[in-house]
Amino acid sequence: MPSAPRLSFLASPADEAQKALAQLVEMHGQCEPDAADVLVALGGDGFMLQTLHRHGGLGKPVFGMKLGTVGFLMNHHREEPPLGEALMQRIAAAEPAVLRPLEMVAQTESGATVGSLAYNEVSLLRQTRQAAHVAIDLNGKPRLEELICDGVLVATPAGSTAYNYSAHGPILPLGSRIIALTPLAPFRPRRWRGALLKADTEVRFRVLDPYKRPVSVTADSHEVRDVVEVTIRESRERTVTLLFDPEHNLEERILSEQFVV
């Protein structure tokens, strides 16, 4: 990375983020994302995911600063000194965290095929008051003939502290090359609490009664309704690099979450 990297500042619509955007652009200038060396995302985790989906294909590292509600994927926002040197120093000293998203391909009742990426999780959810009935295949082999539940999700290590953790799924160490398969309010089998899978496992969900018991799937924030089959696997080609302050890097945050009492 150059000693004075070109920065592209991206901000959520929140007033605080927009105020910081104006200040930082005045101090450091502004580049278009495809011409920058580093993308600087100002907002919360939702905006960070939006940034990764919109610009992840550029292969640029992303340094986030928390100016939103939730900021697990962000660094702390600090006011810049008059000379504006602090941000450059932080980026130069930052530690990288390489994330590999999940690839989701969904088949709908209408026969459409919809693909999307997920940096946190892919989740299936019942669309009506009736429980979903879902079969689970791993690498083409049936593993669970019928799961009756509110839903089921597959989470990456980076996403394991989000929806997955709220559903009592395990927190996964960054770089573990493991994904979490976690049921949401399972009714039968009542004792099944999910599984830990190798990251290269292909997970296929088959909706057993899609007309009477419709199911939607969401890859991060991209929702597809009325699905009949969903295939999920770790991307073999796409990676993104997040930059973190050394004293509060992502690996340490994920570890710390496991000792919150």
One Martini backbone bead per residue (centre of mass of N, CA, C, O) as a GRO file, in nm:
protein
  261
    1MET     BB    1   0.097   0.034   0.022
    2PRO     BB    2   0.093   0.348   0.014
    3SER     BB    3   0.195   0.606   0.220
    4ALA     BB    4  -0.042   0.777   0.048
    5PRO     BB    5  -0.335   0.690   0.025
    6ARG     BB    6  -0.613   0.662  -0.158
    7LEU     BB    7  -0.938   0.792  -0.080
    8SER     BB    8  -1.271   0.654  -0.017
    9PHE     BB    9  -1.565   0.803   0.086
   10LEU     BB   10  -1.828   0.640   0.275
   11ALA     BB   11  -2.180   0.709   0.357
   12SER     BB   12  -2.432   0.730   0.540
   13PRO     BB   13  -2.733   0.916   0.590
   14ALA     BB   14  -2.646   0.995   0.850
   15ASP     BB   15  -2.562   1.280   1.004
   16GLU     BB   16  -2.292   1.193   1.134
   17ALA     BB   17  -2.169   1.072   0.874
   18GLN     BB   18  -2.193   1.328   0.695
   19LYS     BB   19  -2.014   1.508   0.870
   20ALA     BB   20  -1.758   1.332   0.852
   21LEU     BB   21  -1.733   1.335   0.547
   22ALA     BB   22  -1.680   1.639   0.509
   23GLN     BB   23  -1.423   1.653   0.685
   24LEU     BB   24  -1.250   1.430   0.539
   25VAL     BB   25  -1.255   1.551   0.253
   26GLU     BB   26  -1.118   1.819   0.332
   27MET     BB   27  -0.849   1.677   0.431
   28HIS     BB   28  -0.811   1.425   0.188
   29GLY     BB   29  -1.012   1.399  -0.008
   30GLN     BB   30  -1.143   1.245  -0.324
   31CYS     BB   31  -1.228   0.921  -0.446
   32GLU     BB   32  -1.297   0.688  -0.641
   33PRO     BB   33  -1.322   0.362  -0.579
   34ASP     BB   34  -1.154   0.259  -0.842
   35ALA     BB   35  -0.901   0.477  -0.756
   36ALA     BB   36  -0.849   0.358  -0.487
   37ASP     BB   37  -0.680   0.207  -0.208
   38VAL     BB   38  -0.907   0.299   0.006
   39LEU     BB   39  -1.193   0.230   0.191
   40VAL     BB   40  -1.419   0.451   0.374
   41ALA     BB   41  -1.651   0.359   0.619
   42LEU     BB   42  -1.952   0.538   0.732
   43GLY     BB   43  -2.105   0.365   1.007
   44GLY     BB   44  -2.246   0.064   1.016
   45ASP     BB   45  -2.286  -0.264   0.952
   46GLY     BB   46  -2.490  -0.221   0.726
   47PHE     BB   47  -2.301  -0.035   0.558
   48MET     BB   48  -2.071  -0.231   0.526
   49LEU     BB   49  -2.229  -0.444   0.367
   50GLN     BB   50  -2.305  -0.254   0.139
   51THR     BB   51  -2.013  -0.196   0.052
   52LEU     BB   52  -1.931  -0.491  -0.014
   53HIS     BB   53  -2.152  -0.538  -0.231
   54ARG     BB   54  -2.076  -0.287  -0.416
   55HIS     BB   55  -1.722  -0.305  -0.387
   56GLY     BB   56  -1.583  -0.595  -0.359
   57GLY     BB   57  -1.487  -0.639  -0.665
   58LEU     BB   58  -1.229  -0.439  -0.645
   59GLY     BB   59  -1.023  -0.525  -0.399
   60LYS     BB   60  -1.054  -0.325  -0.163
   61PRO     BB   61  -0.977  -0.203   0.121
   62VAL     BB   62  -1.154  -0.168   0.445
   63PHE     BB   63  -1.223   0.122   0.651
   64GLY     BB   64  -1.403   0.144   0.944
   65MET     BB   65  -1.648   0.373   1.101
   66LYS     BB   66  -1.841   0.439   1.378
   67LEU     BB   67  -2.179   0.581   1.263
   68GLY     BB   68  -2.381   0.385   1.432
   69THR     BB   69  -2.541   0.137   1.597
   70VAL     BB   70  -2.362  -0.092   1.467
   71GLY     BB   71  -1.983  -0.195   1.505
   72PHE     BB   72  -1.826  -0.475   1.463
   73LEU     BB   73  -1.688  -0.393   1.164
   74MET     BB   74  -1.570  -0.145   1.324
   75ASN     BB   75  -1.421   0.137   1.405
   76HIS     BB   76  -1.344   0.393   1.574
   77HIS     BB   77  -1.436   0.719   1.606
   78ARG     BB   78  -1.217   0.997   1.535
   79GLU     BB   79  -1.100   1.291   1.573
   80GLU     BB   80  -0.934   1.505   1.383
   81PRO     BB   81  -0.671   1.670   1.341
   82PRO     BB   82  -0.576   1.944   1.171
   83LEU     BB   83  -0.377   1.764   0.975
   84GLY     BB   84  -0.498   1.468   0.928
   85GLU     BB   85  -0.302   1.209   1.030
   86ALA     BB   86  -0.447   0.977   1.186
   87LEU     BB   87  -0.574   0.805   0.962
   88MET     BB   88  -0.315   0.727   0.813
   89GLN     BB   89  -0.188   0.585   1.059
   90ARG     BB   90  -0.408   0.373   1.099
   91ILE     BB   91  -0.390   0.239   0.820
   92ALA     BB   92  -0.085   0.162   0.836
   93ALA     BB   93  -0.144  -0.014   1.121
   94ALA     BB   94  -0.336  -0.204   1.015
   95GLU     BB   95  -0.525  -0.503   1.033
   96PRO     BB   96  -0.604  -0.775   0.851
   97ALA     BB   97  -0.927  -0.914   0.727
   98VAL     BB   98  -1.023  -1.205   0.567
   99LEU     BB   99  -1.312  -1.247   0.366
  100ARG     BB  100  -1.552  -1.512   0.287
  101PRO     BB  101  -1.820  -1.561   0.118
  102LEU     BB  102  -2.135  -1.653   0.043
  103GLU     BB  103  -2.309  -1.858  -0.191
  104MET     BB  104  -2.633  -1.800  -0.332
  105VAL     BB  105  -2.891  -2.029  -0.462
  106ALA     BB  106  -3.222  -1.973  -0.583
  107GLN     BB  107  -3.534  -2.139  -0.607
  108THR     BB  108  -3.847  -2.081  -0.740
  109GLU     BB  109  -4.175  -2.134  -0.808
  110SER     BB  110  -4.143  -1.980  -1.099
  111GLY     BB  111  -3.825  -2.070  -1.192
  112ALA     BB  112  -3.627  -1.895  -1.066
  113THR     BB  113  -3.284  -1.766  -1.052
  114VAL     BB  114  -3.103  -1.666  -0.750
  115GLY     BB  115  -2.822  -1.464  -0.670
  116SER     BB  116  -2.587  -1.434  -0.383
  117LEU     BB  117  -2.425  -1.267  -0.121
  118ALA     BB  118  -2.263  -1.351   0.210
  119TYR     BB  119  -2.095  -1.225   0.501
  120ASN     BB  120  -2.280  -1.350   0.728
  121GLU     BB  121  -2.577  -1.471   0.611
  122VAL     BB  122  -2.805  -1.743   0.547
  123SER     BB  123  -3.172  -1.724   0.559
  124LEU     BB  124  -3.448  -1.913   0.654
  125LEU     BB  125  -3.809  -1.827   0.635
  126ARG     BB  126  -4.110  -1.806   0.730
  127GLN     BB  127  -4.410  -1.645   0.583
  128THR     BB  128  -4.594  -1.771   0.796
  129ARG     BB  129  -4.751  -1.922   1.067
  130GLN     BB  130  -4.624  -2.164   0.943
  131ALA     BB  131  -4.414  -2.399   0.949
  132ALA     BB  132  -4.128  -2.516   0.831
  133HIS     BB  133  -4.025  -2.760   0.574
  134VAL     BB  134  -3.692  -2.904   0.583
  135ALA     BB  135  -3.429  -3.017   0.389
  136ILE     BB  136  -3.088  -3.161   0.431
  137ASP     BB  137  -2.795  -3.120   0.232
  138LEU     BB  138  -2.456  -3.263   0.202
  139ASN     BB  139  -2.288  -3.298  -0.069
  140GLY     BB  140  -2.563  -3.457  -0.178
  141LYS     BB  141  -2.637  -3.560   0.116
  142PRO     BB  142  -2.858  -3.671   0.323
  143ARG     BB  143  -2.924  -3.552   0.676
  144LEU     BB  144  -3.225  -3.416   0.678
  145GLU     BB  145  -3.548  -3.490   0.605
  146GLU     BB  146  -3.689  -3.312   0.858
  147LEU     BB  147  -3.741  -2.966   0.934
  148ILE     BB  148  -3.916  -2.812   1.197
  149CYS     BB  149  -3.954  -2.450   1.161
  150ASP     BB  150  -3.880  -2.112   1.126
  151GLY     BB  151  -3.571  -2.187   1.052
  152VAL     BB  152  -3.247  -2.141   0.876
  153LEU     BB  153  -2.879  -2.117   0.898
  154VAL     BB  154  -2.577  -1.969   0.749
  155ALA     BB  155  -2.253  -1.896   0.893
  156THR     BB  156  -1.998  -1.703   0.933
  157PRO     BB  157  -1.758  -1.598   1.135
  158ALA     BB  158  -1.833  -1.292   1.111
  159GLY     BB  159  -2.158  -1.375   1.152
  160SER     BB  160  -2.174  -1.542   1.431
  161THR     BB  161  -2.248  -1.270   1.617
  162ALA     BB  162  -2.525  -1.242   1.511
  163TYR     BB  163  -2.793  -1.407   1.434
  164ASN     BB  164  -2.669  -1.675   1.522
  165TYR     BB  165  -2.633  -1.598   1.825
  166SER     BB  166  -2.935  -1.532   1.880
  167ALA     BB  167  -2.990  -1.855   1.795
  168HIS     BB  168  -2.760  -2.021   1.957
  169GLY     BB  169  -2.507  -2.009   1.811
  170PRO     BB  170  -2.186  -2.031   1.729
  171ILE     BB  171  -1.873  -1.905   1.775
  172LEU     BB  172  -1.633  -1.819   1.526
  173PRO     BB  173  -1.328  -1.825   1.430
  174LEU     BB  174  -1.118  -1.657   1.259
  175GLY     BB  175  -1.000  -1.873   1.008
  176SER     BB  176  -1.141  -2.172   1.054
  177ARG     BB  177  -1.308  -2.292   0.814
  178ILE     BB  178  -1.608  -2.240   0.929
  179ILE     BB  179  -1.954  -2.325   0.952
  180ALA     BB  180  -2.289  -2.246   1.050
  181LEU     BB  181  -2.566  -2.461   1.144
  182THR     BB  182  -2.883  -2.301   1.228
  183PRO     BB  183  -3.164  -2.317   1.399
  184LEU     BB  184  -3.508  -2.185   1.413
  185ALA     BB  185  -3.711  -2.293   1.620
  186PRO     BB  186  -3.717  -2.600   1.675
  187PHE     BB  187  -3.941  -2.887   1.674
  188ARG     BB  188  -3.825  -3.087   1.443
  189PRO     BB  189  -3.589  -3.197   1.588
  190ARG     BB  190  -3.571  -3.101   1.916
  191ARG     BB  191  -3.246  -3.165   1.967
  192TRP     BB  192  -3.158  -3.000   1.733
  193ARG     BB  193  -2.865  -2.751   1.708
  194GLY     BB  194  -2.682  -2.830   1.476
  195ALA     BB  195  -2.371  -2.739   1.287
  196LEU     BB  196  -2.035  -2.805   1.197
  197LEU     BB  197  -1.861  -2.689   0.902
  198LYS     BB  198  -1.698  -2.695   0.640
  199ALA     BB  199  -1.651  -2.436   0.421
  200ASP     BB  200  -1.679  -2.639   0.152
  201THR     BB  201  -1.965  -2.696   0.204
  202GLU     BB  202  -2.260  -2.809   0.058
  203VAL     BB  203  -2.573  -2.649   0.102
  204ARG     BB  204  -2.908  -2.797   0.097
  205PHE     BB  205  -3.234  -2.668   0.063
  206ARG     BB  206  -3.562  -2.825   0.099
  207VAL     BB  207  -3.883  -2.747   0.032
  208LEU     BB  208  -4.160  -2.953   0.108
  209ASP     BB  209  -4.412  -2.712   0.134
  210PRO     BB  210  -4.433  -2.429  -0.049
  211TYR     BB  211  -4.747  -2.366  -0.068
  212LYS     BB  212  -4.837  -2.399   0.237
  213ARG     BB  213  -4.510  -2.338   0.330
  214PRO     BB  214  -4.363  -2.067   0.291
  215VAL     BB  215  -4.031  -1.947   0.181
  216SER     BB  216  -3.755  -1.750   0.267
  217VAL     BB  217  -3.452  -1.577   0.156
  218THR     BB  218  -3.144  -1.437   0.313
  219ALA     BB  219  -2.868  -1.235   0.197
  220ASP     BB  220  -2.843  -1.056   0.434
  221SER     BB  221  -3.052  -0.815   0.258
  222HIS     BB  222  -3.135  -1.033   0.039
  223GLU     BB  223  -3.456  -1.111  -0.073
  224VAL     BB  224  -3.631  -1.429  -0.128
  225ARG     BB  225  -3.931  -1.554  -0.237
  226ASP     BB  226  -4.062  -1.854  -0.277
  227VAL     BB  227  -3.890  -2.109  -0.213
  228VAL     BB  228  -3.755  -2.453  -0.295
  229GLU     BB  229  -3.435  -2.390  -0.327
  230VAL     BB  230  -3.105  -2.392  -0.154
  231THR     BB  231  -2.768  -2.295  -0.224
  232ILE     BB  232  -2.457  -2.328  -0.029
  233ARG     BB  233  -2.132  -2.163  -0.058
  234GLU     BB  234  -1.820  -2.096  -0.061
  235SER     BB  235  -1.626  -1.880  -0.202
  236ARG     BB  236  -1.355  -1.915  -0.440
  237GLU     BB  237  -1.302  -1.594  -0.534
  238ARG     BB  238  -1.419  -1.413  -0.309
  239THR     BB  239  -1.271  -1.131  -0.141
  240VAL     BB  240  -1.222  -0.943   0.166
  241THR     BB  241  -1.068  -0.647   0.324
  242LEU     BB  242  -1.027  -0.564   0.654
  243LEU     BB  243  -0.952  -0.286   0.868
  244PHE     BB  244  -0.773  -0.278   1.190
  245ASP     BB  245  -0.712  -0.195   1.485
  246PRO     BB  246  -0.493  -0.361   1.684
  247GLU     BB  247  -0.656  -0.323   1.968
  248HIS     BB  248  -0.942  -0.399   1.776
  249ASN     BB  249  -0.975  -0.661   1.636
  250LEU     BB  250  -1.170  -0.906   1.507
  251GLU     BB  251  -1.056  -1.150   1.656
  252GLU     BB  252  -1.084  -1.024   1.941
  253ARG     BB  253  -1.389  -0.979   1.934
  254ILE     BB  254  -1.475  -1.273   1.897
  255LEU     BB  255  -1.340  -1.372   2.157
  256SER     BB  256  -1.479  -1.178   2.362
  257GLU     BB  257  -1.777  -1.277   2.315
  258GLN     BB  258  -1.713  -1.558   2.482
  259PHE     BB  259  -1.674  -1.364   2.774
  260VAL     BB  260  -1.959  -1.274   2.818
  261VAL     BB  261  -2.155  -1.203   3.138
   0.00000   0.00000   0.00000
